[in-house]
Amino acid sequence: MVDRDEWKLSLRTAVDELRDDLIEVKDEHLQMQADGRVAGWEQWRASGRQYASIPR
C-alpha cells in the first residue's frame, strides 16, 4: 500500500512537471505569435474549415 506522504509527493511531482510543460508550451506559443506564425493558424481556425484541410 502506498504511504500517504509518498502519494502526496508523487502527486506534487506530477503537478510540477505538468506546470513546467504548460509553461514551456505557453512560451513557445508566445514566440510563435511574436514571429507571426500563429496568425495564419488563428485565421484558418476562425474560417471554420474541417481538420482534414489543415495547411501544411
GROMACS elastic network, one bead per residue, 0.5 to 0.9 nm:
[ bonds ]
;  ai    aj funct       b0    kb
    2     5     6  0.83954   500
    2     6     6  0.65806   500
    2     7     6  0.64094   500
    3     6     6  0.51600   500
    3     7     6  0.61971   500
    3     8     6  0.87026   500
    4     7     6  0.50318   500
    4     8     6  0.61775   500
    4     9     6  0.86022   500
    5     8     6  0.50920   500
    5     9     6  0.61207   500
    5    10     6  0.84938   500
    6     9     6  0.51108   500
    6    10     6  0.60344   500
    6    11     6  0.85362   500
    7    10     6  0.50442   500
    7    11     6  0.60904   500
    7    12     6  0.84865   500
    8    11     6  0.50863   500
    8    12     6  0.59855   500
    8    13     6  0.84734   500
    9    12     6  0.50258   500
    9    13     6  0.60302   500
    9    14     6  0.85677   500
   10    13     6  0.51175   500
   10    14     6  0.62348   500
   10    15     6  0.86777   500
   11    14     6  0.50884   500
   11    15     6  0.61686   500
   11    16     6  0.85721   500
   12    15     6  0.50986   500
   12    16     6  0.60978   500
   12    17     6  0.86139   500
   13    16     6  0.50887   500
   13    17     6  0.61911   500
   13    18     6  0.86083   500
   14    17     6  0.51542   500
   14    18     6  0.61669   500
   14    19     6  0.86007   500
   15    18     6  0.50588   500
   15    19     6  0.60769   500
   15    20     6  0.85674   500
   16    19     6  0.50989   500
   16    20     6  0.61778   500
   16    21     6  0.86454   500
   17    20     6  0.50870   500
   17    21     6  0.62093   500
   17    22     6  0.86588   500
   18    21     6  0.50292   500
   18    22     6  0.61501   500
   18    23     6  0.85860   500
   19    22     6  0.50758   500
   19    23     6  0.61387   500
   19    24     6  0.85806   500
   20    23     6  0.51366   500
   20    24     6  0.62144   500
   20    25     6  0.87152   500
   21    24     6  0.50698   500
   21    25     6  0.62228   500
   21    26     6  0.86077   500
   22    25     6  0.50715   500
   22    26     6  0.60666   500
   22    27     6  0.84967   500
   23    26     6  0.50677   500
   23    27     6  0.60732   500
   23    28     6  0.85846   500
   24    27     6  0.50899   500
   24    28     6  0.62021   500
   24    29     6  0.86078   500
   25    28     6  0.50579   500
   25    29     6  0.61216   500
   25    30     6  0.86162   500
   26    30     6  0.61218   500
   26    31     6  0.85616   500
   27    30     6  0.51223   500
   27    31     6  0.61967   500
   27    32     6  0.86048   500
   28    31     6  0.50782   500
   28    32     6  0.61455   500
   28    33     6  0.86310   500
   29    33     6  0.61749   500
   29    34     6  0.86042   500
   29    38     6  0.76078   500
   30    33     6  0.50005   500
   30    34     6  0.61852   500
   30    35     6  0.86069   500
   30    38     6  0.87856   500
   31    35     6  0.61628   500
   31    36     6  0.85945   500
   31    37     6  0.86805   500
   32    36     6  0.61289   500
   32    37     6  0.50982   500
   32    38     6  0.56751   500
   32    39     6  0.88109   500
   33    36     6  0.50116   500
   33    37     6  0.58902   500
   33    38     6  0.50490   500
   33    39     6  0.69270   500
   34    37     6  0.77113   500
   34    38     6  0.83649   500
   35    38     6  0.78777   500
   36    39     6  0.57940   500
   36    40     6  0.78427   500
   37    40     6  0.63573   500
   37    41     6  0.74652   500
   38    41     6  0.52784   500
   38    42     6  0.62135   500
   38    43     6  0.86667   500
   39    42     6  0.51469   500
   39    43     6  0.61525   500
   39    44     6  0.85791   500
   40    43     6  0.51403   500
   40    44     6  0.61397   500
   40    45     6  0.85773   500
   41    44     6  0.50298   500
   41    45     6  0.60473   500
   41    46     6  0.85140   500
   41    54     6  0.87880   500
   41    55     6  0.84336   500
   42    45     6  0.50275   500
   42    46     6  0.60609   500
   42    47     6  0.85887   500
   43    46     6  0.50993   500
   43    47     6  0.62529   500
   44    47     6  0.51467   500
   44    48     6  0.71726   500
   44    49     6  0.70202   500
   44    54     6  0.80057   500
   44    55     6  0.83285   500
   45    48     6  0.57450   500
   45    49     6  0.68636   500
   45    50     6  0.87487   500
   46    49     6  0.80400   500
   49    52     6  0.82666   500
   49    53     6  0.68633   500
   49    54     6  0.81809   500
   50    53     6  0.58800   500
   50    54     6  0.75350   500
   51    54     6  0.54467   500
   52    55     6  0.89638   500
   53    56     6  0.88917   500
